[in-house]
């Protein structure tokens, strides 16, 4: 059906024109002679108000139930009560009714309640705002890399390697449940690929091959971790932005990561203002000034060893121990970002035994050229490193982790044929969205969250 989108009504470009809109009723009310409804169609964050003269439509309030889909024909006029535009309705048609058991009757619901109905929560202001920001930031990611000369590559979702070496992969198989291999035969011989396969935890390994051909590449897609972490920061399926850059050492990739983060935040400030104002009002006071501060200041850089010493001296009680050689926990990361630095901070040169096999080993023999970007309110949002480009050192790391050398044969060969320094990072889209919206649970920035013991359509 021919219709005008509500975003065009709100822009003022249709003033005094007769239009037809379609959308869903968000609220409705009536007086003795008039009825009013706020209607949204998804084209804009804000709804448009519909004004109805009850003398011409006396029973209209029975149609204007919250959640109902309607078609409205009328004239666009300036609002008499507040700044903006509204529609004087001449005709309203019910397209899809909303019965009394529609669960979103109240204006405010808890996020926990809304997680029980992901198919309907998108109609609330919170999730309207979240997914509009997610869409725009996803566009901004591609735009940033396009403007900076990167090649976009699509790395496999099904893989035979575990990039992080932690064993937290979802298995992909066509073997029936309870399958037992005949005695003396390889278990995976009759499987679809003839070997063990799983969902990717990262596109990095394949991305490195592309970077050593094209110079600068990025991949942006879903990744999967079978990690039984039921926390507000972890999900089994999430989207990850992963650039790989040839001839870049750790300081180079840190500079790129900071520039990209600032670019994405600037884009949000310029293109998501109504949504950010909503989040500032309802989820994080001072959000916009926080984001403006991030783009105007340089990020801090702190060596891991120094960070450990600062945490030991901190006037704070931590649940987890602080010792050199232990990984930083979320409480440590947030203290460093929020209290010690009061801004985003790159923590560099982690102990090699707590980091992945592919990270470049530093000359001290104890640490690797790796960094995590920690931000206030969330903790880590970027994992970054220079990649080990020495064949023998990489092979030694693979063996030390007890990994199957055959699975990494082609990855090792990149270190034999024209090896070069190269670096990259992974930015979790959802954690970045949490940071720029103030929404504190990863389940609330995903359309259908996948977490331990939780999967629904």
C-alpha positions as CSV (number, residue, x, y, z in Angstrom):
1,X,0.0,0.0,0.0
2,X,1.2,3.5,-0.8
3,X,2.1,5.3,2.4
4,X,4.3,8.1,3.8
5,X,6.9,7.2,6.4
6,X,6.5,8.9,9.8
7,X,10.1,10.2,9.6
8,X,9.0,12.4,6.7
9,X,6.0,13.7,8.7
10,X,8.3,14.6,11.6
11,X,10.8,16.4,9.3
12,X,8.1,18.9,8.4
13,X,8.5,18.2,4.7
14,X,4.8,17.2,4.4
15,X,3.2,20.2,6.2
16,X,-0.4,20.8,5.0
17,X,-0.3,17.7,2.7
18,X,-2.8,14.9,2.8
19,X,-1.0,11.7,3.7
20,X,-1.5,8.0,4.5
21,X,0.6,6.5,7.2
22,X,0.6,3.0,8.7
23,X,2.0,2.0,12.0
24,X,1.4,0.6,15.5
25,X,-0.4,2.4,18.3
26,X,2.0,3.2,21.2
27,X,-0.5,5.1,23.4
28,X,-4.0,6.4,23.1
29,X,-6.3,8.7,25.2
30,X,-9.6,10.6,24.8
31,X,-11.5,13.6,26.0
32,X,-15.1,14.3,25.6
33,X,-14.8,15.5,22.0
34,X,-11.4,14.4,20.8
35,X,-9.2,11.3,20.8
36,X,-5.4,11.1,20.4
37,X,-3.0,8.3,19.6
38,X,0.8,8.1,19.2
39,X,1.7,5.9,16.3
40,X,5.1,4.6,15.2
41,X,6.2,2.8,12.1
42,X,9.9,2.2,12.8
43,X,11.2,4.9,10.4
44,X,11.9,7.3,13.3
45,X,12.6,6.9,17.0
46,X,9.7,9.3,17.9
47,X,6.1,8.5,17.1
48,X,3.7,11.0,15.4
49,X,0.5,12.1,17.2
50,X,-2.8,11.5,15.5
51,X,-5.7,13.8,16.4
52,X,-9.3,12.5,15.9
53,X,-12.5,14.5,16.1
54,X,-14.9,12.0,17.8
55,X,-17.9,13.7,16.1
56,X,-16.8,12.0,12.9
57,X,-15.4,8.8,14.5
58,X,-17.3,8.3,17.8
59,X,-16.2,4.7,18.6
60,X,-12.6,5.2,17.4
61,X,-11.0,4.6,20.9
62,X,-12.1,1.0,20.7
63,X,-9.8,0.6,17.7
64,X,-6.8,2.5,19.1
65,X,-5.6,-0.2,21.5
66,X,-1.9,-0.3,22.4
67,X,-0.2,-2.5,19.9
68,X,-2.8,-2.4,17.2
69,X,-1.7,-1.9,13.6
70,X,-3.7,0.9,11.8
71,X,-3.8,2.9,8.6
72,X,-4.4,6.7,9.0
73,X,-5.4,9.1,6.3
74,X,-5.3,12.8,7.1
75,X,-3.6,16.2,6.9
76,X,-0.2,17.1,8.4
77,X,-0.4,20.2,10.6
78,X,1.8,22.0,13.1
79,X,1.1,20.8,16.7
80,X,-0.9,23.3,18.7
81,X,0.5,22.2,22.0
82,X,4.2,21.3,21.5
83,X,6.8,21.9,18.8
84,X,6.5,19.5,15.9
85,X,3.9,18.1,13.6
86,X,0.8,15.9,13.9
87,X,-1.9,14.5,11.7
88,X,-5.6,15.5,11.7
89,X,-7.2,12.2,10.9
90,X,-9.9,11.9,8.3
91,X,-10.1,8.1,8.2
92,X,-8.6,5.3,10.3
93,X,-8.6,1.6,9.3
94,X,-7.7,-1.2,11.7
95,X,-5.2,-3.5,10.1
96,X,-4.4,-5.8,13.0
97,X,-6.2,-5.8,16.3
98,X,-4.5,-5.9,19.7
99,X,-6.5,-7.8,22.3
100,X,-6.6,-7.1,26.1
101,X,-3.9,-9.7,26.8
102,X,-1.2,-7.8,24.8
103,X,1.6,-7.8,27.4
104,X,3.0,-4.4,26.8
105,X,0.2,-2.3,28.2
106,X,2.3,-0.4,30.7
107,X,4.7,2.4,29.7
108,X,7.6,0.9,31.7
109,X,8.6,-2.8,32.1
110,X,11.8,-4.2,33.6
111,X,14.4,-5.4,31.2
112,X,14.2,-8.9,32.8
113,X,10.5,-9.1,32.0
114,X,11.1,-8.0,28.5
115,X,13.8,-10.6,27.9
116,X,11.0,-13.2,28.2
117,X,9.4,-11.8,25.0
118,X,12.2,-10.9,22.5
119,X,9.6,-11.0,19.7
120,X,7.6,-8.1,21.3
121,X,10.2,-6.1,23.3
122,X,11.4,-4.4,20.0
123,X,8.2,-2.3,20.2
124,X,9.3,-0.6,23.4
125,X,11.2,2.7,23.4
126,X,14.3,1.1,24.8
127,X,14.7,-1.6,22.2
128,X,13.5,0.8,19.4
129,X,16.5,2.9,20.4
130,X,19.0,0.1,20.9
131,X,18.5,-1.5,17.5
132,X,18.4,1.8,15.7
133,X,21.8,2.6,17.2
134,X,23.0,-0.9,16.4
135,X,22.0,-0.5,12.7
136,X,23.7,2.9,12.4
137,X,26.9,1.8,14.1
138,X,27.1,-1.3,11.9
139,X,26.9,1.1,8.9
140,X,29.6,3.3,10.4
141,X,31.9,0.3,10.8
142,X,31.8,-0.4,7.1
143,X,32.1,3.2,6.3
144,X,35.2,3.7,8.5
145,X,37.1,0.9,6.8
146,X,35.9,1.8,3.3
147,X,37.2,5.4,3.8
148,X,40.5,4.1,5.0
149,X,41.2,1.7,2.2
150,X,40.5,-1.7,3.8
151,X,39.3,-4.8,1.9
152,X,36.2,-6.4,3.4
153,X,36.5,-10.2,3.5
154,X,34.1,-12.9,4.6
155,X,35.8,-15.5,6.7
156,X,34.3,-18.9,7.3
157,X,31.7,-19.5,10.0
158,X,32.5,-23.3,10.0
159,X,36.2,-24.0,10.8
160,X,38.5,-26.8,11.9
161,X,40.7,-24.6,14.1
162,X,40.2,-23.0,17.5
163,X,41.7,-19.5,17.1
164,X,41.9,-18.9,20.9
165,X,43.1,-22.4,21.7
166,X,40.7,-22.5,24.7
167,X,38.5,-25.4,23.4
168,X,35.3,-23.3,23.8
169,X,33.8,-24.1,20.4
170,X,30.4,-25.4,19.3
171,X,30.8,-28.6,17.4
172,X,29.4,-28.9,13.9
173,X,28.6,-32.5,12.9
174,X,26.2,-34.7,10.8
175,X,26.9,-37.8,13.0
176,X,23.9,-39.1,14.8
177,X,23.6,-38.7,18.6
178,X,25.4,-41.6,20.4
179,X,27.5,-42.4,17.4
180,X,30.5,-44.7,18.1
181,X,33.2,-45.1,15.6
182,X,34.0,-48.7,14.5
183,X,37.0,-50.1,16.4
184,X,40.3,-48.8,14.9
185,X,38.7,-46.1,12.8
186,X,38.9,-42.3,13.2
187,X,35.8,-41.0,15.0
188,X,35.3,-38.3,12.4
189,X,35.9,-40.4,9.3
190,X,32.1,-40.6,8.5
191,X,31.4,-37.0,9.5
192,X,30.5,-34.4,6.8
193,X,34.0,-32.9,6.7
194,X,35.9,-36.0,7.7
195,X,37.5,-34.2,10.6
196,X,36.4,-32.2,13.7
197,X,34.7,-29.0,12.9
198,X,33.0,-26.2,14.8
199,X,31.6,-22.7,14.7
200,X,34.2,-20.0,14.5
201,X,35.4,-18.1,17.6
202,X,37.1,-15.6,15.4
203,X,37.9,-14.8,11.8
204,X,41.4,-13.8,12.7
205,X,43.4,-16.7,11.3
206,X,41.8,-16.5,7.9
207,X,42.0,-12.7,8.1
208,X,45.7,-12.8,8.5
209,X,46.1,-14.7,5.2
210,X,44.1,-12.0,3.5
211,X,46.1,-9.2,5.1
212,X,49.3,-10.7,3.9
213,X,47.9,-10.4,0.4
214,X,45.9,-7.2,0.5
215,X,47.7,-5.3,3.2
216,X,44.6,-4.0,5.1
217,X,41.5,-6.1,5.6
218,X,38.6,-6.4,8.0
219,X,35.9,-8.9,8.7
220,X,32.6,-8.2,10.5
221,X,30.3,-11.0,11.3
222,X,29.0,-13.5,13.9
223,X,31.3,-15.4,16.2
224,X,30.6,-18.1,18.7
225,X,32.0,-19.2,22.1
226,X,30.8,-22.2,24.1
227,X,31.9,-20.5,27.3
228,X,29.6,-21.2,30.2
229,X,29.8,-17.7,31.5
230,X,26.4,-16.4,32.7
231,X,27.4,-12.8,33.1
232,X,26.0,-9.5,31.8
233,X,29.1,-9.3,29.4
234,X,29.1,-12.7,27.8
235,X,27.0,-14.3,25.1
236,X,27.4,-17.5,23.1
237,X,26.9,-15.7,19.8
238,X,28.0,-12.2,19.2
239,X,29.2,-10.0,16.3
240,X,32.9,-9.1,16.0
241,X,34.8,-6.4,14.1
242,X,38.3,-7.7,13.2
243,X,40.8,-5.7,11.1
244,X,44.2,-7.2,10.2
245,X,47.0,-4.9,9.0
246,X,50.3,-5.9,7.4
247,X,53.5,-4.1,8.4
248,X,51.8,-2.8,11.6
249,X,53.5,-3.3,14.9
250,X,51.7,-3.0,18.3
251,X,51.9,0.8,18.6
252,X,50.5,1.1,15.0
253,X,47.5,-1.1,15.7
254,X,46.8,0.7,19.0
255,X,46.6,4.0,17.0
256,X,44.2,2.4,14.5
257,X,42.0,1.0,17.3
258,X,41.7,4.4,19.0
259,X,41.0,6.2,15.8
260,X,38.2,3.7,14.9
261,X,36.6,3.9,18.4
262,X,36.6,7.7,18.2
263,X,35.2,7.6,14.7
264,X,32.3,5.3,15.7
265,X,31.5,7.4,18.7
266,X,31.5,10.6,16.7
267,X,29.2,9.0,14.2
268,X,26.8,8.1,17.1
269,X,26.9,11.6,18.5
270,X,26.1,13.1,15.1
271,X,23.5,10.5,13.9
272,X,21.9,9.0,17.0
273,X,21.1,12.1,19.1
274,X,17.5,11.3,19.9
275,X,18.4,7.8,21.0
276,X,21.4,8.9,23.0
277,X,19.3,11.5,24.8
278,X,16.8,8.8,25.6
279,X,19.6,6.6,27.1
280,X,21.0,9.5,29.0
281,X,17.6,10.1,30.6
282,X,16.7,6.5,31.4
283,X,20.0,4.5,31.6
284,X,23.1,6.5,32.2
285,X,23.2,10.1,33.4
286,X,25.9,12.1,31.7
287,X,26.2,9.6,28.9
288,X,26.6,12.2,26.1
289,X,29.2,14.3,27.9
290,X,31.1,11.0,28.6
291,X,31.2,10.2,24.9
292,X,32.2,13.7,24.0
293,X,35.0,13.5,26.5
294,X,36.2,10.2,24.9
295,X,36.6,11.6,21.5
296,X,38.3,14.8,22.7
297,X,41.0,13.1,24.8
298,X,43.8,10.7,24.1
299,X,43.4,7.2,25.5
300,X,45.8,6.1,28.3
301,X,48.4,3.4,27.8
302,X,49.5,1.3,30.9
303,X,51.9,-1.6,30.9
304,X,50.4,-4.8,32.5
305,X,53.2,-4.9,35.1
306,X,52.5,-1.3,36.1
307,X,48.7,-2.0,36.2
308,X,49.3,-4.8,38.7
309,X,51.3,-2.6,41.0
310,X,48.7,0.1,40.8
311,X,45.9,-2.4,41.7
312,X,47.9,-3.7,44.6
313,X,48.2,-0.1,46.0
314,X,44.5,0.6,45.3
315,X,42.2,1.6,48.2
316,X,39.7,-1.0,47.2
317,X,38.8,-4.6,48.1
318,X,38.7,-7.0,45.2
319,X,37.0,-10.3,45.0
320,X,39.7,-11.8,42.9
321,X,43.5,-11.8,43.7
322,X,45.9,-9.4,42.1
323,X,49.2,-10.9,41.3
324,X,51.6,-10.7,38.3
325,X,50.8,-13.6,36.0
326,X,47.1,-13.7,36.7
327,X,44.6,-12.4,34.1
328,X,42.7,-9.2,35.0
329,X,39.1,-9.8,36.0
330,X,36.3,-7.4,35.2
331,X,36.5,-5.7,38.6
332,X,40.2,-5.0,38.0
333,X,39.6,-3.8,34.4
334,X,36.9,-1.4,35.5
335,X,38.9,0.0,38.4
336,X,41.8,0.7,36.1
337,X,39.5,2.4,33.5
338,X,37.2,4.2,35.9
339,X,39.3,5.1,38.9
340,X,43.0,5.0,38.0
341,X,42.7,6.5,34.4
342,X,39.2,7.8,34.3
343,X,39.1,7.2,30.5
344,X,39.6,4.4,28.0
345,X,43.0,2.7,28.5
346,X,45.2,0.2,26.6
347,X,46.8,-2.3,29.0
348,X,49.9,-3.7,27.2
349,X,52.4,-6.5,27.4
350,X,50.5,-9.3,29.1
351,X,52.2,-12.4,30.4
352,X,52.5,-14.8,27.5
353,X,51.0,-17.8,29.4
354,X,47.6,-16.1,29.8
355,X,47.3,-15.0,26.2
356,X,46.7,-16.8,22.9
357,X,49.4,-18.7,21.0
358,X,49.5,-16.4,18.0
359,X,50.7,-13.3,19.9
360,X,54.2,-12.0,19.3
361,X,56.6,-12.9,22.0
362,X,58.5,-10.0,23.5
363,X,62.3,-10.0,24.0
364,X,61.9,-10.5,27.8
365,X,60.7,-14.0,27.2
366,X,57.8,-13.5,29.7
367,X,55.3,-11.2,27.9
368,X,53.7,-10.8,24.5
369,X,53.0,-7.7,22.4
370,X,49.3,-7.7,23.2
371,X,46.9,-5.1,24.6
372,X,43.3,-4.9,25.8
373,X,41.3,-1.7,25.5
374,X,39.4,-1.2,28.8
375,X,36.6,1.3,29.1
376,X,34.7,2.7,32.1
377,X,31.4,0.9,32.8
378,X,32.2,-2.2,30.8
379,X,35.8,-3.3,31.0
380,X,37.4,-4.9,28.0
381,X,35.9,-4.2,24.6
382,X,39.0,-4.8,22.4
383,X,41.5,-7.6,22.4
384,X,44.5,-6.7,20.2
385,X,48.0,-7.9,19.5
386,X,50.9,-8.0,17.1
387,X,51.0,-11.5,15.6
388,X,54.0,-13.8,15.9
389,X,55.7,-13.8,12.5
390,X,58.6,-16.1,13.5
391,X,57.9,-19.7,12.3
392,X,59.9,-21.4,15.1
393,X,58.4,-19.3,17.9
394,X,54.9,-19.8,16.6
395,X,55.4,-23.6,16.3
396,X,56.8,-23.7,19.8
397,X,53.7,-21.8,21.1
398,X,51.4,-24.2,19.3
399,X,53.2,-27.2,20.8
400,X,53.3,-25.7,24.3
401,X,49.5,-25.3,24.2
402,X,49.0,-28.9,23.2
403,X,47.4,-28.0,19.9
404,X,47.2,-30.1,16.8
405,X,50.0,-28.9,14.5
406,X,48.3,-30.3,11.4
407,X,45.3,-28.0,11.9
408,X,47.6,-24.9,11.7
409,X,49.8,-26.0,8.8
410,X,48.6,-23.3,6.5
411,X,48.8,-20.7,9.3
412,X,52.4,-21.7,9.9
413,X,53.2,-21.5,6.2
414,X,52.4,-17.8,6.3
415,X,55.5,-17.5,8.4
416,X,57.6,-19.3,5.7
417,X,56.6,-17.5,2.5
418,X,57.1,-13.7,2.7
419,X,56.5,-13.4,6.5
420,X,56.1,-9.8,7.7
421,X,55.1,-8.0,10.9
422,X,51.3,-7.7,11.1
423,X,48.8,-6.9,13.8
424,X,45.0,-6.9,14.4
425,X,42.3,-6.7,16.9
426,X,38.8,-7.8,17.7
427,X,36.0,-5.4,18.8
428,X,32.9,-7.0,20.2
429,X,30.0,-5.0,18.7
430,X,27.7,-5.7,21.6
431,X,30.1,-4.6,24.3
432,X,30.7,-1.4,22.3
433,X,27.0,-0.8,22.1
434,X,26.7,-1.3,25.9
435,X,29.4,1.4,26.3
436,X,27.7,4.0,24.1
437,X,24.1,3.4,25.2
438,X,24.6,2.8,29.0
439,X,22.6,-0.5,28.7
440,X,24.4,-2.8,31.1
441,X,23.5,-6.3,29.9
442,X,24.6,-7.8,26.7
443,X,21.3,-9.6,26.4
444,X,19.6,-6.2,25.8
445,X,21.7,-5.2,22.8
446,X,21.0,-8.5,20.9
447,X,17.9,-9.3,18.9
448,X,17.6,-12.9,20.2
449,X,20.3,-13.5,22.9
450,X,22.1,-16.8,23.0
451,X,23.4,-17.5,26.5
452,X,23.8,-20.7,28.7
453,X,20.5,-22.6,29.0
454,X,18.7,-19.8,27.0
455,X,17.7,-20.0,23.4
456,X,14.4,-19.0,21.9
457,X,12.9,-17.6,18.7
